[in-house]
Amino acid sequence: SLMWSYFSSAFIIFMCTIIGIVFYAVFYLCDPVLMKEETGITKYDQIFPYFIITRLNSYPGLAGLCVAGLFRGSLSTISSALNSVVTVIIVDFIQPFFPRKLSEVKLVRTAKVLTLIFGIIFIGITFAVSNVDSILQVNIVFLSLGDCPVFAVFLFAALTRKVSDKSAMIGFILGTIFIGFIGFGIISGGYKYPSLPIETSGYEMYTNVTTHSFMNSTVCSSWDRNRDVIPADSKCLSPLASYWIKNTLYEKNQQQIETNENNEENEL
């Protein structure tokens, strides 16, 4: 099963890479973060919902399908993580210390309480991560905290017999602390990985696409095709969709475009 999981993991990584390439192809001449006064985007983690709102809302149902996919992936990952963590704690830590005192009913109740506790912890982590510039960097740090020390212990077990259980545990704890010190130091220090070149020369908010040929117009100039977007205060929208629309200032930009067009018509 582990070998077969490599194929699914490789496919997911490939699709994420393709999404990143598509976003760069769309926004490399009109970076939304550099134009945050017009777009409301302050960090690159917000580009995905910004792309859904500004590019896919003219296709019925497609934006909702993307949002549903995001929620489905997030909830399935969180549920499996909670299940795995609680199962490991019950089997490896609670049952060995209380082999006869805990019945099946008590174990189920303990698992439910632990699930609630870890769920609250995960929610608290999300609020802390929301203030970080890059969620990818935080993800790499947390994965390194678990993967690297465990990999070192497996190497000791496979390559030598001179390491005792106590020494392996001490090395595991010290390795986790050292990796956490480096990882969280990078995050708190504000280090940013170098990115591909980006600019704002293609940002033409008030340009009508119909006045240009397709080959000569930029992607960022296609604001006119989304004129019939649902207002942010519409009761048809979910609270999450309304929050995204208001935060990206898309509604404000649409009103500015309509005002400018009305002024041009009055002048003519």
C-alpha positions in Angstrom: 0.0 0.0 0.0 2.9 2.3 0.7 4.4 1.7 -2.8 1.0 2.4 -4.4 0.6 5.6 -2.4 3.7 7.0 -4.2 1.7 7.2 -7.5 -1.2 9.1 -5.9 1.2 11.5 -4.1 3.2 12.1 -7.3 -0.1 12.9 -9.1 -1.2 15.3 -6.4 2.2 17.1 -6.5 2.1 17.2 -10.3 -1.4 18.8 -10.2 -0.3 21.4 -7.6 2.7 22.2 -9.8 0.4 22.7 -12.8 -1.9 25.0 -10.8 1.1 27.1 -9.8 2.3 27.3 -13.4 -1.2 28.4 -14.5 -1.4 31.1 -11.8 2.1 32.4 -12.8 1.1 32.5 -16.5 -2.1 34.4 -15.6 -0.6 36.9 -13.1 3.1 37.3 -14.0 2.4 40.7 -15.7 -0.2 41.8 -13.2 0.8 40.5 -9.8 -2.2 40.9 -7.4 0.0 41.2 -4.3 2.0 44.1 -5.8 -1.4 45.8 -6.7 -2.9 45.1 -3.3 -4.6 48.5 -3.1 -6.8 47.6 -6.1 -7.1 43.8 -5.4 -7.1 43.6 -1.6 -4.6 40.7 -1.8 -1.8 40.9 0.8 -0.1 37.5 0.4 0.2 34.8 -2.2 -1.8 32.3 -0.3 -4.9 34.4 -1.2 -4.3 34.1 -5.0 -6.3 30.8 -5.3 -9.6 32.2 -3.9 -8.9 35.4 -5.8 -8.6 33.5 -9.0 -11.8 31.6 -8.4 -13.8 34.8 -7.7 -12.4 37.0 -10.5 -11.9 34.4 -13.3 -14.5 31.6 -12.8 -17.6 33.4 -11.6 -18.8 33.9 -15.2 -19.2 30.2 -15.6 -22.3 28.9 -13.7 -21.5 26.6 -10.9 -17.8 26.4 -11.5 -16.8 28.7 -8.6 -19.0 26.8 -6.2 -17.5 23.5 -7.4 -14.0 24.8 -6.7 -14.9 26.0 -3.2 -16.6 22.7 -2.5 -13.5 20.9 -3.6 -11.3 23.0 -1.3 -13.6 22.3 1.7 -13.8 18.6 0.8 -10.0 18.3 0.7 -9.5 20.2 3.9 -12.2 18.4 5.9 -11.1 15.0 4.7 -7.4 15.7 5.6 -8.4 17.1 9.1 -10.7 14.1 9.9 -8.1 11.6 8.9 -5.4 13.4 10.9 -7.6 13.5 14.0 -8.4 9.9 13.6 -4.8 8.9 13.3 -3.5 11.0 16.2 -6.2 9.8 18.6 -5.7 6.1 17.5 -2.0 6.3 18.1 -2.5 7.9 21.6 -5.1 5.3 22.6 -3.1 2.3 21.4 0.5 3.3 22.2 0.1 5.4 25.3 -3.2 4.8 27.1 -3.8 1.0 26.7 -0.3 -0.1 27.8 -0.7 1.8 31.1 -4.3 0.8 31.7 -4.6 -2.7 30.2 -7.5 -3.9 32.3 -9.1 -0.8 33.8 -10.5 0.6 30.5 -13.4 -1.1 28.8 -14.4 -0.6 25.1 -17.0 2.0 26.2 -14.4 4.0 28.1 -11.9 3.8 25.3 -14.5 5.2 22.9 -15.4 8.0 25.3 -11.7 8.8 25.7 -11.2 8.9 22.0 -14.1 11.3 21.6 -12.7 13.6 24.3 -9.2 13.5 22.7 -10.8 14.2 19.3 -12.5 17.3 20.7 -9.3 18.5 22.4 -7.1 18.1 19.3 -9.9 19.7 17.1 -9.7 22.8 19.3 -5.9 22.7 19.0 -6.1 22.5 15.2 -8.5 25.4 15.1 -6.1 27.5 17.2 -3.3 26.6 14.9 -5.2 27.9 11.9 -5.7 31.3 13.6 -1.9 31.4 14.3 -1.0 30.3 10.7 -3.3 33.0 9.2 -0.8 35.6 10.2 2.1 33.9 8.4 3.1 35.0 4.9 3.4 31.6 3.4 1.3 28.5 4.5 3.6 26.3 2.4 6.6 27.3 4.5 4.7 26.4 7.7 3.6 23.1 6.2 7.2 22.2 5.3 8.3 23.0 8.9 5.6 20.9 10.5 6.4 18.0 8.1 10.1 18.2 8.9 9.4 18.1 12.7 7.9 14.6 12.3 9.6 13.1 9.2 13.2 13.9 9.8 13.6 12.5 13.4 11.6 9.4 12.5 13.7 8.9 9.4 16.9 9.2 11.5 15.6 6.5 13.9 14.8 4.2 11.0 18.3 4.7 9.7 19.8 3.8 13.1 17.6 0.6 13.2 18.6 -0.4 9.7 22.3 0.4 9.8 23.5 -0.3 13.3 22.8 -2.3 16.4 24.8 -0.2 18.8 22.0 2.4 19.5 19.9 1.6 22.5 16.2 2.6 23.0 17.1 5.3 25.4 19.7 6.8 23.1 17.3 6.7 20.1 14.6 8.5 22.1 17.0 11.2 23.3 18.3 11.7 19.7 14.7 11.8 18.5 13.7 14.5 21.0 16.9 16.6 20.5 16.5 16.3 16.7 12.9 17.5 16.9 13.9 20.5 19.0 16.8 21.4 16.7 14.7 21.2 13.5 11.9 23.2 15.2 14.4 25.9 16.3 15.6 26.2 12.7 12.2 26.1 11.0 10.4 28.5 13.3 13.4 30.7 13.3 13.1 31.0 9.5 9.4 31.8 9.8 9.7 34.4 12.6 12.8 35.9 10.9 10.7 36.8 7.8 12.9 34.9 5.4 11.3 34.5 2.0 12.3 32.1 -0.7 13.3 33.8 -4.0 10.4 33.7 -6.6 10.2 34.1 -10.3 10.2 37.6 -11.7 6.8 39.4 -11.5 5.6 42.8 -12.5 2.5 45.0 -13.0 3.0 46.3 -16.5 0.0 44.3 -17.7 -2.4 45.6 -15.2 -5.1 47.5 -17.1 -8.2 47.6 -14.9 -10.4 49.8 -17.0 -9.5 48.3 -20.4 -12.4 46.8 -22.4 -11.3 43.5 -23.9 -13.6 43.9 -27.0 -11.4 46.8 -28.2 -8.4 44.5 -28.6 -7.6 41.3 -30.4 -7.1 38.2 -28.3 -3.4 38.0 -29.0 -2.7 41.6 -28.0 -4.8 41.8 -24.9 -3.6 40.7 -21.5 -5.4 38.5 -19.1 -5.7 41.2 -16.5 -7.6 43.5 -18.8 -10.6 41.2 -19.1 -12.6 42.8 -16.3 -15.6 43.6 -18.6 -16.7 40.0 -19.1 -17.5 39.6 -15.4 -20.0 42.5 -15.2 -23.0 40.4 -14.2 -21.4 39.1 -11.0 -23.7 38.5 -8.0 -23.4 41.4 -5.4 -21.5 40.7 -2.3 -24.5 41.3 -0.1 -26.8 38.9 -2.0 -28.6 36.3 0.1 -27.9 33.7 -2.6 -24.2 33.7 -1.6 -22.8 31.8 1.4 -21.0 33.8 4.1 -17.6 32.5 2.9 -18.2 33.7 -0.7 -19.4 37.1 0.5 -16.3 37.4 2.7 -14.0 36.5 -0.3 -15.7 39.0 -2.6 -15.6 41.8 0.0 -11.9 41.1 0.9 -10.8 41.2 -2.7 -12.5 44.5 -3.3 -13.9 43.1 -6.5 -17.3 44.7 -5.8 -15.6 48.1 -5.4 -13.7 47.6 -8.7 -16.9 46.7 -10.5 -18.6 49.8 -9.3 -15.7 52.0 -10.3 -15.8 50.5 -13.8 -19.5 51.1 -14.2 -19.1 54.7 -12.9 -16.3 55.4 -15.4 -18.4 53.9 -18.3 -21.4 56.0 -17.3 -19.3 59.1 -17.2 -17.9 58.3 -20.7 -21.4 57.8 -22.1 -22.5 61.1 -20.6 -19.6 62.9 -22.1 -20.4 61.4 -25.5 
